[in-house]
């Protein structure tokens, strides 16, 4: 199959896996009267910050070792946007009175970041970070946005609705376009599929652990 056919098939495979993420109950983690639990919201915001800075970190690491110009530019755009998301979420956190003193979002690196650092070829990297991870992040952020609306966090919800979620969709579409050009050979397609599946499996384990350890009804994506 050609690159476009492969990407369309990969997207369908990814969506089949991501569809297994059940919509969590939005009543969890909310106190009587619809007032959010402050500690839970702080935990979720810190998760969001970690996701954003890790996405920026790995994309920036890859820019200098990516020879294909269109892929290099997509990664550079990704790194810059994710860094901007971090700063915007950080501003909202401080406005809510959430202390970030001593918060070190890159220490330790998450299993997702560790996995991404094992990928060496451009098709693998694009398939995992831009195609699979951004699709996963987009689905999670839809749930997170609904949760924010439910608990009355209008400013933070507006940030996700108007800025972060549209950016993540753009990253995903850019990644699909780049991968369609790069993954025209069977070997590249196989490597890209393995990388995407590995990312989704790792991300699902991280999500399950986070839901169990925090009691959160949802977790934000990248």
C-alpha atoms as an extended CHARMM CRD file, in Angstrom:
* protein
*
       222  EXT
         1         1  UNK       CA              0.0000000000        0.0000000000        0.0000000000  PROA      1               0.0000000000
         2         2  UNK       CA              1.1550000000        3.5650000000       -0.5340000000  PROA      2               0.0000000000
         3         3  UNK       CA              1.8330000000        6.0300000000        2.2540000000  PROA      3               0.0000000000
         4         4  UNK       CA             -1.6450000000        7.5560000000        2.3290000000  PROA      4               0.0000000000
         5         5  UNK       CA             -3.3270000000        4.1640000000        2.4280000000  PROA      5               0.0000000000
         6         6  UNK       CA             -1.0130000000        3.0920000000        5.2320000000  PROA      6               0.0000000000
         7         7  UNK       CA             -1.7150000000        6.1770000000        7.3360000000  PROA      7               0.0000000000
         8         8  UNK       CA             -5.4560000000        5.7740000000        6.9180000000  PROA      8               0.0000000000
         9         9  UNK       CA             -5.1940000000        2.1510000000        8.0020000000  PROA      9               0.0000000000
        10        10  UNK       CA             -2.9420000000        3.0540000000       10.9440000000  PROA      10              0.0000000000
        11        11  UNK       CA             -5.3700000000        5.7560000000       12.1060000000  PROA      11              0.0000000000
        12        12  UNK       CA             -8.2220000000        3.2550000000       12.0190000000  PROA      12              0.0000000000
        13        13  UNK       CA             -6.1660000000        0.7440000000       14.0090000000  PROA      13              0.0000000000
        14        14  UNK       CA             -5.2580000000        3.4100000000       16.5500000000  PROA      14              0.0000000000
        15        15  UNK       CA             -8.8650000000        4.5190000000       16.9220000000  PROA      15              0.0000000000
        16        16  UNK       CA             -9.9810000000        0.9320000000       17.5040000000  PROA      16              0.0000000000
        17        17  UNK       CA             -7.5490000000        0.7310000000       20.4000000000  PROA      17              0.0000000000
        18        18  UNK       CA             -8.4350000000        4.1680000000       21.7560000000  PROA      18              0.0000000000
        19        19  UNK       CA            -12.1640000000        3.4290000000       21.5690000000  PROA      19              0.0000000000
        20        20  UNK       CA            -11.6360000000        0.9780000000       24.4160000000  PROA      20              0.0000000000
        21        21  UNK       CA            -11.1170000000        3.9650000000       26.7270000000  PROA      21              0.0000000000
        22        22  UNK       CA            -14.5180000000        4.1180000000       28.4010000000  PROA      22              0.0000000000
        23        23  UNK       CA            -16.0230000000        7.4840000000       29.2410000000  PROA      23              0.0000000000
        24        24  UNK       CA            -15.4220000000        7.8410000000       32.9930000000  PROA      24              0.0000000000
        25        25  UNK       CA            -18.1410000000        9.0400000000       35.3210000000  PROA      25              0.0000000000
        26        26  UNK       CA            -17.9610000000       12.8050000000       35.6450000000  PROA      26              0.0000000000
        27        27  UNK       CA            -19.5120000000       12.6460000000       39.0950000000  PROA      27              0.0000000000
        28        28  UNK       CA            -16.3340000000       11.2120000000       40.5720000000  PROA      28              0.0000000000
        29        29  UNK       CA            -14.0230000000       13.6400000000       42.3160000000  PROA      29              0.0000000000
        30        30  UNK       CA            -16.6780000000       16.3380000000       42.6850000000  PROA      30              0.0000000000
        31        31  UNK       CA            -17.9970000000       17.4000000000       46.0710000000  PROA      31              0.0000000000
        32        32  UNK       CA            -21.6060000000       18.2500000000       46.8880000000  PROA      32              0.0000000000
        33        33  UNK       CA            -22.8770000000       21.2550000000       44.9740000000  PROA      33              0.0000000000
        34        34  UNK       CA            -20.5650000000       20.6270000000       42.0440000000  PROA      34              0.0000000000
        35        35  UNK       CA            -17.5540000000       22.2070000000       43.7650000000  PROA      35              0.0000000000
        36        36  UNK       CA            -14.2980000000       20.5740000000       42.6200000000  PROA      36              0.0000000000
        37        37  UNK       CA            -11.9680000000       18.9390000000       45.0640000000  PROA      37              0.0000000000
        38        38  UNK       CA             -9.0300000000       21.3540000000       45.1350000000  PROA      38              0.0000000000
        39        39  UNK       CA             -6.4420000000       18.6740000000       45.7210000000  PROA      39              0.0000000000
        40        40  UNK       CA             -7.7460000000       16.5920000000       42.8230000000  PROA      40              0.0000000000
        41        41  UNK       CA             -7.7480000000       19.5490000000       40.4600000000  PROA      41              0.0000000000
        42        42  UNK       CA             -4.1780000000       20.4040000000       41.4660000000  PROA      42              0.0000000000
        43        43  UNK       CA             -3.1440000000       16.8050000000       40.7690000000  PROA      43              0.0000000000
        44        44  UNK       CA             -4.7740000000       16.8360000000       37.3350000000  PROA      44              0.0000000000
        45        45  UNK       CA             -3.1870000000       20.1550000000       36.4230000000  PROA      45              0.0000000000
        46        46  UNK       CA              0.2370000000       18.8360000000       37.4060000000  PROA      46              0.0000000000
        47        47  UNK       CA             -0.3950000000       15.7870000000       35.2140000000  PROA      47              0.0000000000
        48        48  UNK       CA             -1.2780000000       18.1140000000       32.3500000000  PROA      48              0.0000000000
        49        49  UNK       CA              1.8970000000       20.1340000000       32.8930000000  PROA      49              0.0000000000
        50        50  UNK       CA              4.0160000000       16.9830000000       32.9150000000  PROA      50              0.0000000000
        51        51  UNK       CA              2.4110000000       15.7800000000       29.6810000000  PROA      51              0.0000000000
        52        52  UNK       CA              2.9870000000       19.1070000000       27.9550000000  PROA      52              0.0000000000
        53        53  UNK       CA              6.6160000000       19.5510000000       28.9640000000  PROA      53              0.0000000000
        54        54  UNK       CA              7.4800000000       15.9410000000       28.1310000000  PROA      54              0.0000000000
        55        55  UNK       CA              5.9470000000       16.3490000000       24.6850000000  PROA      55              0.0000000000
        56        56  UNK       CA              7.9750000000       19.5170000000       24.1880000000  PROA      56              0.0000000000
        57        57  UNK       CA             11.1300000000       17.8650000000       25.5210000000  PROA      57              0.0000000000
        58        58  UNK       CA             11.0850000000       14.8390000000       23.2240000000  PROA      58              0.0000000000
        59        59  UNK       CA             10.1800000000       16.8100000000       20.1110000000  PROA      59              0.0000000000
        60        60  UNK       CA             13.0000000000       19.2650000000       20.8140000000  PROA      60              0.0000000000
        61        61  UNK       CA             15.4480000000       16.3970000000       21.3680000000  PROA      61              0.0000000000
        62        62  UNK       CA             14.5780000000       14.9380000000       17.9800000000  PROA      62              0.0000000000
        63        63  UNK       CA             14.8090000000       18.1070000000       15.8950000000  PROA      63              0.0000000000
        64        64  UNK       CA             18.5920000000       18.0330000000       15.5220000000  PROA      64              0.0000000000
        65        65  UNK       CA             18.6830000000       14.3210000000       14.6210000000  PROA      65              0.0000000000
        66        66  UNK       CA             15.8570000000       14.3880000000       12.0640000000  PROA      66              0.0000000000
        67        67  UNK       CA             17.2650000000       14.7390000000        8.5280000000  PROA      67              0.0000000000
        68        68  UNK       CA             13.9420000000       15.1100000000        6.6900000000  PROA      68              0.0000000000
        69        69  UNK       CA             13.1120000000       18.8210000000        6.5830000000  PROA      69              0.0000000000
        70        70  UNK       CA              9.3270000000       18.4960000000        6.6740000000  PROA      70              0.0000000000
        71        71  UNK       CA              9.5540000000       16.1890000000        9.6860000000  PROA      71              0.0000000000
        72        72  UNK       CA             12.0820000000       18.4700000000       11.3830000000  PROA      72              0.0000000000
        73        73  UNK       CA              9.7430000000       21.4290000000       10.9780000000  PROA      73              0.0000000000
        74        74  UNK       CA              6.7410000000       19.4740000000       12.2740000000  PROA      74              0.0000000000
        75        75  UNK       CA              8.6970000000       18.4760000000       15.3760000000  PROA      75              0.0000000000
        76        76  UNK       CA              9.9430000000       22.0160000000       15.9310000000  PROA      76              0.0000000000
        77        77  UNK       CA              6.3800000000       23.3440000000       15.6980000000  PROA      77              0.0000000000
        78        78  UNK       CA              5.2470000000       20.6340000000       18.0680000000  PROA      78              0.0000000000
        79        79  UNK       CA              7.9460000000       21.4740000000       20.6230000000  PROA      79              0.0000000000
        80        80  UNK       CA              7.1080000000       25.1680000000       20.5340000000  PROA      80              0.0000000000
        81        81  UNK       CA              3.3560000000       24.6620000000       20.8450000000  PROA      81              0.0000000000
        82        82  UNK       CA              3.6830000000       22.2190000000       23.7390000000  PROA      82              0.0000000000
        83        83  UNK       CA              6.0030000000       24.6130000000       25.5730000000  PROA      83              0.0000000000
        84        84  UNK       CA              3.4310000000       27.3590000000       25.0810000000  PROA      84              0.0000000000
        85        85  UNK       CA              0.7030000000       25.0740000000       26.4260000000  PROA      85              0.0000000000
        86        86  UNK       CA              2.8120000000       24.4520000000       29.5070000000  PROA      86              0.0000000000
        87        87  UNK       CA              3.1780000000       28.1670000000       30.1320000000  PROA      87              0.0000000000
        88        88  UNK       CA             -0.5420000000       28.8260000000       29.6330000000  PROA      88              0.0000000000
        89        89  UNK       CA             -1.5940000000       26.0040000000       31.9770000000  PROA      89              0.0000000000
        90        90  UNK       CA              0.9870000000       27.1520000000       34.5150000000  PROA      90              0.0000000000
        91        91  UNK       CA             -0.5460000000       30.6330000000       34.4670000000  PROA      91              0.0000000000
        92        92  UNK       CA             -4.0120000000       29.1740000000       35.0910000000  PROA      92              0.0000000000
        93        93  UNK       CA             -2.6570000000       27.0240000000       37.9230000000  PROA      93              0.0000000000
        94        94  UNK       CA             -1.1060000000       29.9810000000       39.7020000000  PROA      94              0.0000000000
        95        95  UNK       CA             -4.2910000000       32.0170000000       39.2230000000  PROA      95              0.0000000000
        96        96  UNK       CA             -6.1900000000       29.1980000000       40.9620000000  PROA      96              0.0000000000
        97        97  UNK       CA             -3.7680000000       29.3560000000       43.8740000000  PROA      97              0.0000000000
        98        98  UNK       CA             -2.1540000000       26.0180000000       43.0730000000  PROA      98              0.0000000000
        99        99  UNK       CA              1.3940000000       25.9320000000       44.3860000000  PROA      99              0.0000000000
       100       100  UNK       CA              4.0340000000       24.6800000000       41.9590000000  PROA      100             0.0000000000
       101       101  UNK       CA              6.9040000000       25.1870000000       44.3860000000  PROA      101             0.0000000000
       102       102  UNK       CA              9.2480000000       22.2260000000       44.0930000000  PROA      102             0.0000000000
       103       103  UNK       CA              7.2990000000       20.7880000000       41.1660000000  PROA      103             0.0000000000
       104       104  UNK       CA              9.7250000000       19.0500000000       38.8020000000  PROA      104             0.0000000000
       105       105  UNK       CA              7.6740000000       17.7330000000       35.8680000000  PROA      105             0.0000000000
       106       106  UNK       CA             10.5990000000       16.0310000000       34.1260000000  PROA      106             0.0000000000
       107       107  UNK       CA             11.8370000000       14.2140000000       37.2290000000  PROA      107             0.0000000000
       108       108  UNK       CA             11.3300000000       11.3400000000       36.9100000000  PROA      108             0.0000000000
       109       109  UNK       CA             10.5020000000       10.8630000000       33.2270000000  PROA      109             0.0000000000
       110       110  UNK       CA              7.2530000000        9.0170000000       32.5970000000  PROA      110             0.0000000000
       111       111  UNK       CA              7.1460000000        5.5690000000       30.9590000000  PROA      111             0.0000000000
       112       112  UNK       CA              5.8120000000        7.3090000000       27.8290000000  PROA      112             0.0000000000
       113       113  UNK       CA              8.8400000000        9.5960000000       27.6050000000  PROA      113             0.0000000000
       114       114  UNK       CA             11.1730000000        6.6800000000       28.2720000000  PROA      114             0.0000000000
       115       115  UNK       CA              9.5120000000        4.7060000000       25.4890000000  PROA      115             0.0000000000
       116       116  UNK       CA              9.7150000000        7.5530000000       22.9990000000  PROA      116             0.0000000000
       117       117  UNK       CA             13.4240000000        7.9090000000       23.6920000000  PROA      117             0.0000000000
       118       118  UNK       CA             13.9630000000        4.3520000000       22.4220000000  PROA      118             0.0000000000
       119       119  UNK       CA             12.7370000000        5.2480000000       18.9170000000  PROA      119             0.0000000000
       120       120  UNK       CA             15.4620000000        6.0150000000       16.4020000000  PROA      120             0.0000000000
       121       121  UNK       CA             13.9220000000        6.3370000000       12.9350000000  PROA      121             0.0000000000
       122       122  UNK       CA             11.8120000000        9.2560000000       11.7630000000  PROA      122             0.0000000000
       123       123  UNK       CA              8.7900000000        7.1220000000       10.7340000000  PROA      123             0.0000000000
       124       124  UNK       CA              8.7640000000        5.5410000000       14.2050000000  PROA      124             0.0000000000
       125       125  UNK       CA              9.0240000000        8.8780000000       15.9520000000  PROA      125             0.0000000000
       126       126  UNK       CA              6.3290000000       10.5690000000       13.8950000000  PROA      126             0.0000000000
       127       127  UNK       CA              3.9750000000        7.5970000000       14.1480000000  PROA      127             0.0000000000
       128       128  UNK       CA              4.3450000000        7.4000000000       17.9130000000  PROA      128             0.0000000000
       129       129  UNK       CA              4.5990000000       11.0310000000       18.9870000000  PROA      129             0.0000000000
       130       130  UNK       CA              2.4640000000       12.8940000000       16.4640000000  PROA      130             0.0000000000
       131       131  UNK       CA              0.0500000000       10.3250000000       15.0680000000  PROA      131             0.0000000000
       132       132  UNK       CA             -0.6520000000        7.9610000000       17.9910000000  PROA      132             0.0000000000
       133       133  UNK       CA              0.0970000000       10.1310000000       21.0210000000  PROA      133             0.0000000000
       134       134  UNK       CA             -1.7610000000       13.1690000000       19.7240000000  PROA      134             0.0000000000
       135       135  UNK       CA             -4.7900000000       11.0020000000       18.8910000000  PROA      135             0.0000000000
       136       136  UNK       CA             -4.6610000000        9.5800000000       22.4090000000  PROA      136             0.0000000000
       137       137  UNK       CA             -4.1910000000       13.0190000000       23.9220000000  PROA      137             0.0000000000
       138       138  UNK       CA             -7.0560000000       14.4470000000       21.9220000000  PROA      138             0.0000000000
       139       139  UNK       CA             -9.4670000000       11.7810000000       23.1350000000  PROA      139             0.0000000000
       140       140  UNK       CA             -8.3900000000       12.2490000000       26.7510000000  PROA      140             0.0000000000
       141       141  UNK       CA             -8.6390000000       16.0210000000       26.5140000000  PROA      141             0.0000000000
       142       142  UNK       CA            -12.2300000000       15.7930000000       25.2940000000  PROA      142             0.0000000000
       143       143  UNK       CA            -13.0070000000       13.9330000000       28.5210000000  PROA      143             0.0000000000
       144       144  UNK       CA            -10.9380000000       16.3570000000       30.5920000000  PROA      144             0.0000000000
       145       145  UNK       CA            -12.6950000000       19.3260000000       29.0290000000  PROA      145             0.0000000000
       146       146  UNK       CA            -16.0980000000       17.8420000000       29.8700000000  PROA      146             0.0000000000
       147       147  UNK       CA            -14.9060000000       17.3680000000       33.4490000000  PROA      147             0.0000000000
       148       148  UNK       CA            -13.7300000000       20.9800000000       33.6680000000  PROA      148             0.0000000000
       149       149  UNK       CA            -17.0720000000       22.1910000000       32.3600000000  PROA      149             0.0000000000
       150       150  UNK       CA            -18.8640000000       20.0150000000       34.9010000000  PROA      150             0.0000000000
       151       151  UNK       CA            -16.9500000000       21.4280000000       37.8730000000  PROA      151             0.0000000000
       152       152  UNK       CA            -17.2340000000       25.0200000000       36.6940000000  PROA      152             0.0000000000
       153       153  UNK       CA            -13.6100000000       25.6440000000       35.7140000000  PROA      153             0.0000000000
       154       154  UNK       CA            -14.5870000000       27.8960000000       32.8280000000  PROA      154             0.0000000000
       155       155  UNK       CA            -11.2520000000       29.6440000000       32.2700000000  PROA      155             0.0000000000
       156       156  UNK       CA             -9.2750000000       26.4190000000       32.1640000000  PROA      156             0.0000000000
       157       157  UNK       CA            -11.9440000000       24.7830000000       30.0040000000  PROA      157             0.0000000000
       158       158  UNK       CA            -11.7680000000       27.6950000000       27.5650000000  PROA      158             0.0000000000
       159       159  UNK       CA             -7.9940000000       27.2580000000       27.3070000000  PROA      159             0.0000000000
       160       160  UNK       CA             -8.4440000000       23.6270000000       26.3000000000  PROA      160             0.0000000000
       161       161  UNK       CA            -11.3700000000       24.3290000000       23.9950000000  PROA      161             0.0000000000
       162       162  UNK       CA             -9.8990000000       27.3280000000       22.1980000000  PROA      162             0.0000000000
       163       163  UNK       CA             -6.1440000000       26.6920000000       22.2100000000  PROA      163             0.0000000000
       164       164  UNK       CA             -4.8440000000       23.3330000000       23.3700000000  PROA      164             0.0000000000
       165       165  UNK       CA             -7.2790000000       20.9280000000       21.7190000000  PROA      165             0.0000000000
       166       166  UNK       CA             -7.1510000000       22.6760000000       18.2990000000  PROA      166             0.0000000000
       167       167  UNK       CA             -3.3470000000       22.6570000000       18.4610000000  PROA      167             0.0000000000
       168       168  UNK       CA             -3.2580000000       18.9520000000       19.2870000000  PROA      168             0.0000000000
       169       169  UNK       CA             -5.5360000000       18.2050000000       16.3320000000  PROA      169             0.0000000000
       170       170  UNK       CA             -3.2100000000       20.2240000000       14.1080000000  PROA      170             0.0000000000
       171       171  UNK       CA             -0.1890000000       18.2670000000       15.3770000000  PROA      171             0.0000000000
       172       172  UNK       CA             -1.9780000000       14.9990000000       14.6670000000  PROA      172             0.0000000000
       173       173  UNK       CA             -2.9080000000       16.0140000000       11.1170000000  PROA      173             0.0000000000
       174       174  UNK       CA              0.5960000000       17.3170000000       10.4390000000  PROA      174             0.0000000000
       175       175  UNK       CA              2.0560000000       14.0490000000       11.6890000000  PROA      175             0.0000000000
       176       176  UNK       CA             -0.2420000000       12.0480000000        9.4220000000  PROA      176             0.0000000000
       177       177  UNK       CA              0.8180000000       14.1120000000        6.4100000000  PROA      177             0.0000000000
       178       178  UNK       CA              4.5160000000       13.6760000000        7.1970000000  PROA      178             0.0000000000
       179       179  UNK       CA              4.1560000000        9.9430000000        7.8480000000  PROA      179             0.0000000000
       180       180  UNK       CA              2.3220000000        9.4390000000        4.5580000000  PROA      180             0.0000000000
       181       181  UNK       CA              5.4280000000       10.7290000000        2.7810000000  PROA      181             0.0000000000
       182       182  UNK       CA              7.9250000000        8.8130000000        4.8940000000  PROA      182             0.0000000000
       183       183  UNK       CA              6.2000000000        5.4300000000        5.1870000000  PROA      183             0.0000000000
       184       184  UNK       CA              5.9470000000        4.3440000000        1.5810000000  PROA      184             0.0000000000
       185       185  UNK       CA              8.0500000000        1.1810000000        1.9710000000  PROA      185             0.0000000000
       186       186  UNK       CA              6.8980000000       -1.9470000000        3.8370000000  PROA      186             0.0000000000
       187       187  UNK       CA              9.8080000000       -1.7880000000        6.2810000000  PROA      187             0.0000000000
       188       188  UNK       CA              9.0260000000        1.7860000000        7.2950000000  PROA      188             0.0000000000
       189       189  UNK       CA              5.3390000000        0.9390000000        7.6150000000  PROA      189             0.0000000000
       190       190  UNK       CA              6.0480000000       -2.0040000000        9.8850000000  PROA      190             0.0000000000
       191       191  UNK       CA              8.3310000000        0.0780000000       12.0810000000  PROA      191             0.0000000000
       192       192  UNK       CA              5.7720000000        2.8850000000       12.2850000000  PROA      192             0.0000000000
       193       193  UNK       CA              2.9700000000        0.4850000000       13.2180000000  PROA      193             0.0000000000
       194       194  UNK       CA              5.0790000000       -1.1050000000       15.9710000000  PROA      194             0.0000000000
       195       195  UNK       CA              5.9990000000        2.3130000000       17.3450000000  PROA      195             0.0000000000
       196       196  UNK       CA              2.3980000000        3.5300000000       17.3990000000  PROA      196             0.0000000000
       197       197  UNK       CA              1.1720000000        0.3620000000       19.0910000000  PROA      197             0.0000000000
       198       198  UNK       CA              3.9700000000        0.5360000000       21.6570000000  PROA      198             0.0000000000
       199       199  UNK       CA              3.0660000000        4.1280000000       22.4560000000  PROA      199             0.0000000000
       200       200  UNK       CA             -0.6230000000        3.3620000000       22.8930000000  PROA      200             0.0000000000
       201       201  UNK       CA              0.0670000000        0.3310000000       25.0700000000  PROA      201             0.0000000000
       202       202  UNK       CA              2.4510000000        2.3340000000       27.2570000000  PROA      202             0.0000000000
       203       203  UNK       CA              0.0430000000        5.2460000000       27.4650000000  PROA      203             0.0000000000
       204       204  UNK       CA             -2.8140000000        2.9520000000       28.4690000000  PROA      204             0.0000000000
       205       205  UNK       CA             -0.7670000000        1.4830000000       31.3210000000  PROA      205             0.0000000000
       206       206  UNK       CA              0.1140000000        4.9630000000       32.5400000000  PROA      206             0.0000000000
       207       207  UNK       CA             -3.5250000000        6.0410000000       32.3570000000  PROA      207             0.0000000000
       208       208  UNK       CA             -4.7610000000        2.9890000000       34.2670000000  PROA      208             0.0000000000
       209       209  UNK       CA             -2.1890000000        3.4970000000       37.0050000000  PROA      209             0.0000000000
       210       210  UNK       CA             -3.0030000000        7.2010000000       37.2880000000  PROA      210             0.0000000000
       211       211  UNK       CA             -6.7380000000        6.5740000000       37.5890000000  PROA      211             0.0000000000
       212       212  UNK       CA             -6.1520000000        3.9790000000       40.2860000000  PROA      212             0.0000000000
       213       213  UNK       CA             -3.6390000000        5.9430000000       42.3320000000  PROA      213             0.0000000000
       214       214  UNK       CA             -5.3630000000        9.3410000000       42.1980000000  PROA      214             0.0000000000
       215       215  UNK       CA             -9.0200000000        8.3560000000       42.1050000000  PROA      215             0.0000000000
       216       216  UNK       CA             -9.4590000000       10.8930000000       39.3040000000  PROA      216             0.0000000000
       217       217  UNK       CA            -12.4170000000       10.3720000000       36.9510000000  PROA      217             0.0000000000
       218       218  UNK       CA            -10.3250000000       11.4920000000       33.9600000000  PROA      218             0.0000000000
       219       219  UNK       CA             -6.7590000000       12.4170000000       33.2090000000  PROA      219             0.0000000000
       220       220  UNK       CA             -5.5960000000       15.0830000000       30.7540000000  PROA      220             0.0000000000
       221       221  UNK       CA             -3.7790000000       14.2280000000       27.5640000000  PROA      221             0.0000000000
       222       222  UNK       CA             -0.7800000000       15.8250000000       25.9340000000  PROA      222             0.0000000000
